[in-house]
């Protein structure tokens, strides 16, 4: 049986240090019918030339370069639009893929729009850590509310069906495109998880996650709540939201902005307490006083 064409959307921006290692792991996948679309976002280093060198050796690789810098959200949207495969995987420029990543994701996507997996962190020099991206994570067809105060779907771990593109474009200008993808797929019950580590996810000083981790605790908290608020605004623009879900997200967002620290916001406390299992499914189950204490602590930390 002929293998379906799977596209890989790889965006580059000043990633010359690790790009070759990532491309090696992609071209050596056990699944061979690939289209590798590389879109460079006006790099000032040698990233684009490295991509061109690989394209000369492997006809599956197609290279493009933006005329102006688009930023990562719009650059990934651009790259996805340039693909032609039945399924599409997203790639960062500095990770390392396990050689069965594409085949494992394809074998598990079924009739879903989006499938995602786990990763393990590696240091800048390639040293593999024992820290998975998702720790003790089990996906049990979670409610869309799980995306309102956090995220567990990371772009580099995903494979999507081509039909999914019509539901997620255009990407929001602010926030993160992969949070948006996870929310839309979850809202339509078209999301699946593969409990395997299929990517080595590199952490270095220029990475978004490393910059966040390097921030002090107070700054991290402000960034976290600001991002949640931004993504809640994005989710409210989803055209297929039913009225009750739209009302809940809007109420949650309003409660976020009505906190007069250090005083408690009763509306926010009520929302967090009543929907704890949906909003925090990745945390331990809590009831009664334990849940109330957690919610009080969380609500008190929320401030502009």
N, C-alpha and C positions, 0 to 999 in steps of 0.2 A: 504494500500500500504506500502511495506517495505521501511523504510527510508534508504537513501544512507549513506554509511559510510563516515564520515568526520573525518579527522585526524587533530590533533593539534600538531604543532611542538613547543616545549617549551625548550629553552636553559637556562641553569643555570650556574652561576659562582659567588660563594661567595654571594649568595642571601638568606641566611637562615632567615633573619629578616622578610621578607614579603612573602616568597614562599608559606607557608601554606594558607595564605589568598587568594592568587591568585589561588591555586589549588582548594580551596573550591568553588570559583566562577566558575571554569571550570567544575568540576564534578557535580555541581548543575544546569547546563544549562537545559533549557526546552527541547532542542534537545538532545536525549539520545544516539543515535547510534554513539558513538565517539570512536576514538582511540587516546590516549594521549601519545605522544612520548616525553620523557624527556631525553635530552642529556646534561650531566654535563661536563664542560670544565676544568676539573682538579681543582675543588674548594678545598680550604684549610679549609673551614668551614664545617658546618653540612648539607649543601644543598643536597648532594646526599643521605644521610641517611633519610632526610625528604621525598625525592621523593620515596625511597624504602618503607618507612612506608605507604605512600599513595597507592603504588602499591599492597601492601599486602591486603589492604582493598577494592580495586577497580580493577577488572581484565582488565578494559579498559586501564590501565596505563602500559606502558613499559618503563623501565629505562635503559639507556646506559651511559657509562663513557668513555671519550676520554683518550687515553694513553698519549698524549701530548696536551698542550694547543694550540688550533687552532685559537683563536680570534673569535669575534662575527660573521663576515661574513662567514667564512668557517665552523663555528660550526652550523650556521643555514642551510647552504648548506648540511652539514652532516645529520642534523635532518630531513630535507625535504626528503632526499634520503631514510631515514629509514621508512617513512610513507607508507601506503598502501591504503588510502582512495580515494574516487572519487573526493573529494575536500579537501583542506588543509588550515587551519588557522594558523597564526603565533602568538605566545604568548611570551611576556616578562615575567620575573620572579617576578615582583613586582607590577603589576597592579591589578585592580579588574574589572572583566567583568560583564556587565549587564546580567541578566539571559536569555534574549532572543537574545543575540548577534549572536550566530551561526544561529539560525532560521531566523533572520532578514537579515543577509548577504546572506544566501542560497536562500531566497525568492527573492532576487534582483539581483543575479549574471547573470541569464539568459544564453545567449550564449557567455558571455564575459569570458575572461581569468582571470580577476582580478576585485574584487569589494572592495571598501574601505569605511570607515565611519569616524565619528568624535569622539573626546575624550574630556574629561574635566580634567583639572589638579587637582591632590590632593596632599596635603602636605605629608611629610614623616610620620606624625602621623595619616594619613588617613582623615584629614580635607579636605572636598570638597570645591574647590574654585568656583568662577563664571567665570573662564577663559577657554574658549574652545580652543582646539588645532588649529582649523581652525575657524577664526572669520569672520562672514558674508560671508561664502564661498559658491559659487555655481559652480558646475562643468557642463560646457556646451560643452562636447566633445572637449576639448581643443587640440590645436595643440601640437605636440611633443616638440616644441620649449619652451613650458612652463617649461620643466625640465632642460633647458640648464643653467639657472641662478637661480635655486632654486628648491624646491620640496614641494609637498603637500600630497604625498602618504607615510604614515608611516606604517612600517611593522606590528605593533601590531593591526592595524585597519583592516587588510585585510583578505580576503578569496579568494583562487585561485582554478581554475580547474586543475586537475592533468596534463592535456596536456600542460599546461603553462610551466612546468618544463623543457621540452626539448628546450624551447626558451630562458630560462634565465640562464641555466648552461653552463659553470661554472660562479659563481659569481666573479666579479672583486676582486682582492686582496686588492686594496685600495679604499677608499671612502665608500659609504653605499649601501648595497644590496637592500634596499627598493627604493632608488632613481632609481636604475637600473631596478627593477621590474616595477615601474611606467612608466619609459621611454619606455620600450619594449612593454608593454600593450597599452600605448597611441599611439605609432607609428603604431601599427596594428589595431587601433580603437577597442580595446577589453577591455576597461577600463570603469568602472561605479562607481558612487558615491551614497551612501545612506546617506541622510541628517539627520542622527540621532547620538546622543551621545551614543555609545555602550560600551565605556571603560572609566574607571577612571585611568588616566595616572599619575603615581606617580613621583614626582620630589624630589630627595634627593641629598645629596652632592656627591655621587658616580656616579650619572647618567650622561650620555654623554651630554645631553642638559643642565643640571645644571652647569657642568663644563664650557660649552661654555658661558652660561649667566653670570657666575661669572668672566669671563675674562674682562679686561678693554676694552673700546671702540676701541682703536687702534688694540688690539690683536684680538678682535672679527672680525673686518673688514678684517684683514689679513687671519684669519682662513676661513672666508666666501668665499673670492675670491680664496684662494688656493683650497678649496673643489670644487668650481665650475669648476676650471681648471682641477682638477683630474677627475671629473665626465664627463667633455667634452671629455677627453682622453678615458674614458671607453666607452662612447657612440660611438665613432669613430670605436670601435672594433666590433660593432654589425653587423653581417654578412648580414642582410637584408636591410641595409641602401642603398637607391638609390643614384646615383651619385650626384644629385643636393643637396640632404640633407647632404650628407657627405661633399660636398664642403662648404656648409654654416657653418656647425659645425667647420670645419677646419679653415675657415676664422675668425670665432668668436674667436676660441682659439688663433690663431696667433695674432689677435688684442689685446687680453688680455695681451699678452706678449710683445707687442710693445709700451707700454705706457711709456713715459719718464716723470714721475711726476715732477712738477705739470703741465706740458704742456699737451694739449689735443691731442688725437689721432683721426684724422678725420675719419679713417676707422672704428674704433669702434663706433664713434658717428653716422656714417651713418647706420651701422648695427642695432644699438639700436633704432634709430629713425624710420627707415623704417619698422622694425618688432616689434615695441613697443607692439602692441595688442597681438601678439603671445608670445613674451618673458616675458611680464608682465601682463598676463590676470587677475591676482588676485588684481591688483591695479586699481585705478579709470581710466576711459578713459580720455585720454588727446589728444589735438590737437594743432597744430601750436606752438605758443610761449611757452605755458605751457608744451607741450611735449619736446620741445627743451631744456628748462631750466632743466627739470628733467634729460634728457639724458646727458647734460653737467655736472651736479652734479655727476651723477652715473659714467660717464667715468673718471672724475677727481679722483674719489676715488679708481679706479682700479689701483693697482700697485703691484709689486712683494713683 
